[in-house]
């Protein structure tokens, strides 16, 4: 069964992305060290959020703030997962090595 979810507002896009990932409000709240009620308020557009909070939510949902704000279309699931994993790598040497490996594989 394919359920259509409105994605017109910031809150609706947060909810839609969370559902696409199979994540509950509780799980998202736990990842962000927030209360479930805060996530609910964001998803129903009853509470405004700081830009830094928007970035944290986007990261937790493996997407970008631009998508959540409606400035870009959602990436496919593979791209989202890769993007999220890449964001978690902070060691610069590892990032350089990984980039070289990706380039080598893409040239095969």
C-alpha positions, 0 to 999 in steps of 0.5 A: 500500500502506497500512502501519499503524504503532503509535503508542502510545509517544513513540518510535513517534509520532516514527517514524510522523510521520517516515515520514509526512513521507517523512523518513529517520532520517539526514535527521531527525538532520541537521536536528537536528544529532544522530547517526542512532543518537540518533534510532534510540534515541529511536524505539525508546524506549531513550533518554529526552530532555529537554523542549527536545529534544522541542520541537526534534524536534516542530518538525523533524517539523512537529507539536507536543510534545503530539501526540508525547506522545499528548495530542492527535491528529495534524493533517492534512498541510496544517495541519502544513505551515502550522504548521511554516512559521509557526514559522520566521517570527520577524520580528514585523512579518511575523507581524502582516502574515501574520495580517492576510492570513490573516484577509482570505482566510478572510473571502472 
